[in-house]
Amino acid sequence: MFVGGSLLTVLVVLAVTAPLYAGDPVNMDPFSRLQAPSPEKWFGSDHLGREVFARTIFGARISLIVGLLSATFASAAGLLIGILAGYSRSFDNVVMRIMDGLMSIPTILLAIALISLTGPGVSILIVAITIPQLPSVTRLVRSVVLSVRERPYVEAALCGGARLPRVLWRHILPSTIPPLMVQSAIVCADAILTEAGLSFLGVGVPPEIPSWGNMISSSRLFLGIAPMTIFAPGICLAVTVLAVNLLGDGLRDMFDPRAKRRR
């Protein structure tokens, strides 16, 4: 968890402070197209003369924003729906059929359909990625609630006169937080990859906004001439997803000591 958290912290700091050192990610210079890395341009330039280093650093902002916000919204909505579905059988029968329907639709196709209706943009991209992630979070929380609500201390609280909202808040909600945090890390990593895939296909963020996905897409024809135009965003994408997954594995080991002993 330390390695993943450290890598993710470094990436967040680099992305937040990008305007202080990274340069201009959108300024085009046709006379310096496809230049090799140099002390002036650390990662060289792309086919439009834009600095690859600046675009890579600013592209981290899009990936981190989309990943973190998608994970936050999916976790918050999935937590609420999962708790209600796990405790109310009538609500459960309706909601889980909807979730089953969402799970039958591939994430990329659903996101493309939503984006095609409204046009590309960061906000609609977050919504388009959040909706397909809801079923996994909801089903996880629901399963935890179904197991916890039958435990003696919950039944004792209800028999003692405690109201249902208090029981949900004091006795059931805390049990859902550890697995929800691990699932949130998985959702974040998946959201980052989905954003990169959608941007690569041209249906993610607008082309004028630096994104690792659209950087790889626009530079794929120049791999033999300027490999850093693809390697830089590709390596950063892989490192970011690896850091989030390592953080998720660390959270799982911290909250479930039995998983750590089995290794």
N, C-alpha and C positions, 0 to 999 in steps of 0.2 A: 504494500500500500504506500510505503514511503517513496519508492521510486516513481510510481504512477502519480502520486500527489505532487511530487517535486517537479516532474516533467510538465504536468498540467499547470502548475503555478507559474513556471517559467514562460510557457506559451501565453498564458493570460497576461502576464506583465509585458511581454514583448508586443502583444496585440494592442494593449491599452496605451502604451507609450509610443506606438508606431509613428505618430506625427512628429515626434521629437528627433527622430534619427533616420527614419526609413526613406525619406524623400517623397517624390511625387509619383503615385502609381498610375496616373492617367495621362501624363504629359507624353506626347508622341514626338519622336525625332527621326524622320525618315532617313537621315544621313548616318544614323548609327544603328541600323537594323542588324539583328542577328549577330551582335558582337559577342566575342568570347569573354569570360569572366576576367576582370581586371581590378586594380586597386580602386578605381573610380566607380566601377559597376561590378559589385562582388559576384553576382550571378549572371552577368552579361545583360543582353537586351533581347526582346522578342522581335517578331516580324514587323511590328509597327514602331520599333525603337523605344519601347517602354522598358523601364528598369524591372528586371525579373525579381530582384531582391525586394524592392518596394511593393510590388504586386503580391509577392508571396506573404510578406508580413501583414499587409492589409487584408489579404485573403483569409488569414487566420481569424480575423474579426468576424467575418460572415459565418465561418464554420463553427466557431465557439458560440456565437449568439444563437444560431439556429439550433445547435445541439443542446445547449443549456436551457433555452426557453422551451423547446419542444419537450425535453425531459421534465421540466417543471410543470408545464401545463398538463401533460399526459399523466403525471403522477398525482397532481392535485385532483383532476377530474376523475381519474381511475380510483383514487382513494375514496372519494365521496360516493361514487356509483357502486364500488365494490362493497363498502360497508352497508349501504342500503340494500343491495341485492343479497348479501349474506344474512341479513337479519329479517328481511321481509320476503316471504315466499311468493306472494302475488307480484311484487315488484321484480323479483328474481326471474320469474317465468317470462316476463316481457323483455326485460333488459338483456338477459343472456342470449335470447334468440337474435336480438339486434347485433350483439357482439359476435355471435357465430357468423352472422351474415357479413360483417366487416372483415372477419378473419379469412373468409373465403375469397376476398378480393386482394390481389397482389398490391403491395404497398406502392410500388412505382406507378402502376396503372391508375390507382386511385388518386395519387398525387398529381399525375399528369392530367387526369380528367378535371380535377378541381382548379388547377392552374390555367387550363385552357379556357375555362369559363370566365375567369377574371383577369387573366394576363399575369406575367411574371412580376415578382416582387418579394421582398424579404418577409413581410407580414403574412401574405397568403401562402408563402412557402412553409412557414412555421405551422400554420393551420393545416396545410395539406399533409405535413409529416406527422403532426400530433394525432389527427383522427385515426389513422391506421394503427398507431401505437396504443390506443385506448384499450382494445380487447385484452392484450397481454397483461397490462397493469390491473385491469378490473378483475380478471379471472384470478390473478394472484391474491389480491386483497380479499376477494370473496372466499377463496379457499381457506385463508387464515381465519376469517371471521366465522366460517362454519365450524372450524375445529375449536376455536376459543369459546364460542358462546355456550358450548355444552360443558364447560369445565365447572367444577364445584364452586369456585369463588364467584363466578358470574351468576350462577343460580342462587347462591347465598345472598348476593347483593340485591337481586330482584325480590327474593323472599323477604329481605329485611326492609323493603319499602322504597328502595332507591328507584328513581325515575329512569326511564330508558335512555334519555340523552346523557344523563350522568354516567350510566353504566357504559355506554358507548365511548364516552370521553375518557373515563378513568380506567376502565378494565379491558376494553377491546381495542381501542385505537393504539395504545402503546405497543401491542403485540404485532401490529401491522407495519410499524416504522422500520425495523431492521430489514425484513425482506424487500420492503418498498425502496429503500435506499440502494440496495444491490440492483434491483430491477431498473431503477432510474439511471444507473451507470450504463446498463446494457442499452436502454432506450437512447441515451445521449450518443453512444458510439454508433448505433444504427442510424440515428438522425444525421450525424455528420457524414456518414457514407451515402445516405440517401440524397442529401443536399448536393454532394459532389457528383453523384450520378445524374441527378436532374439537371444540374448546371452543365454537365458534359453533353447532355442531350439537347441543350438549348432551351429548356423549359424551367430553369431554376431562376436565379437572380438575373437581372438585365445584364447584357454584355459589358456595359460601361462600368459596372461594379466589379472590382477584383474578387475572384473566387477561385479556389483551387480547381474546381471542376471545369469552369470555362477556360481557365489557363491551360489545362491539359488538352481540352478540346481544340482550342485555337492554335496550339503549337504542335499538334501531333504530326502534321505534314513536314515539320522542320526538325524532326528528331535527329536525323543524321547530321544536320548542319549545326544546330544549337541544342544539344541534349539537355542542358541545364534548364531550358524553358519548360521541360516536362519533369525532369528529375527533382527540381527544387520543390514544386508544389506536391508532387507525388510522395516524396520522402516525408514532407511535413504532414501530409494527410495520414500516412501510415504511422508516424510517431504519435500523432494526436490520438488516433483510435487506440493504439497500443497503450498509451498513458491512461485513457479512460477505462480500458479493460483491466489493466493492472490495479487501478483504484477500486474497481468493482470486485475483483478477486480478493483484494485486501479487506474490503468491507465484509465480504462473505466470511472470510476466516475470522475476523474480529467478532462478528455476531454469532458465528456457529463454530465453536472450538472443535467440535467433532470432525468437521471437514478438514481442519488443519492437521489433526492427529492422523487422519487417514493418508496423508501425503507421505 
